[in-house]
Amino acid sequence: MTAPVPFVPFVDLAALIRPSKAEYLAAFERVLDTGGFIGGPAVTDFEAAFARYCGAPHGIAVRTGTDALILALRALGVGPGDEVITAANSFFATAEAISHAGATPVLSDVDDQTLLIDPADAARRVTPRTRCIIPVHLFGQIADMAEIRALAAAHRLHVLEDSAQAHGATRSAGGETWRAGSIAEIAAFSFYPTKNLGAFGEGGAITTRDPALAARIQRLRDHGQAGRHDHVDIGYNARLDALQCAWLSISLAKLDAGNAARRRLAAHYREQLTGSPGVRLIAEPGGSAPVYHLMVVRVAAARRDAIRDNLGKAGIATAIHYPRPIHLQRAYAHLGQGPGSCPVAERAAAEMISLPMYPDLTIAQVDRVVAALRSALA
Ligand SMILES: *Cc1c(COP(=O)(O)O)cnc(C)c1O
């Protein structure tokens, strides 16, 4: 009898939590003992620690990453009649948030090497109605922010970083090192459990250098209240629970170690796969330290599904991020950006495979994934 093939999961959150379970439970007990579940020191301590980590003066915790994007857009004054440019290959929520703010998403194509928003293509989509651009730091890599900043300055656009996949990622430009969350005037993060910094449920945050934006967001997340029962905006109930913040403070202290592990694993994947016929890696921009939220490779579109099937049979879980660009989703048919409007993003969507990536993955497991991929490609 042959032994069953050991399974390589796509992510393993239980493995991440296991060694620190007592620490999380002790933090929960402290919150339970205070009896304060909304707001309080667990929330403000996390907000301060996260803002400091990102290098931004202000941090505001909110209910989800999607809310973070919506509240950031609302605080910037983006609304009906405005257009907001973002990357066609992001998670759907980036565009959805633009719609919820009352504005119209305009999907931009991406760079073929990095799959990050292409500033030249974005520039061609600017109209007199464009108010804001949302570069997405996709898969853990910082977008080309020097070019985005120049574009924004030329057209007086706001810049909102979608940092949901890039907690801790850095990129150098012009002699400066920039960290996700402190490059533009404002940034949105998600703490969905599988993100590099994850809650034990839903969570999100906004970082900003602008105290007026921070104050407006604090108001918006709490029903637009300036003071108790004094509602100056039509806001939201978008607060993040004290328990989630207590959890996140502990996880934040482990983020750099997790990101370093992801980088080591990615370096091994890259070393093993460089030059392998039939597989293409996503380029790492010079001066960048990506945090590998996902390990994405590209293969021939015609063979992608068969390759994934073969990996599955070899006990390796994979995924696709994302199989259909936003402008081709049925919900956005009314935008009229049909097939061919973002050709690079469309081609990549047909070629990408996300391979297993999480801090507790082992080099031996990466070797198994690489061997299975090579044999699937042969
Ligand atoms: C996860 C994600 C979001 C949405 O975050 P939620 O917390 O799930 O609402 C937005 N943008 C990107 C790029 C994401 O990966």
The ligand as a Gaussian input file, in Angstrom:
#p B3LYP/6-31G(d) Opt

LIG

0 1
 C       -9.220000      41.920000       0.828000
 C       -9.208000      43.082000      -0.068000
 C      -10.136000      44.139000       0.058000
 C      -11.360000      44.062000       0.937000
 O      -11.137000      43.841000       2.261000
 P      -12.277000      43.209000       3.200000
 O      -11.690000      43.308000       4.562000
 O      -12.478000      41.801000       2.769000
 O      -13.499000      44.035000       3.049000
 C       -9.974000      45.258000      -0.750000
 N       -8.973000      45.346000      -1.643000
 C       -8.081000      44.346000      -1.816000
 C       -6.983000      44.509000      -2.812000
 C       -8.179000      43.180000      -1.044000
 O       -7.293000      42.198000      -1.230000

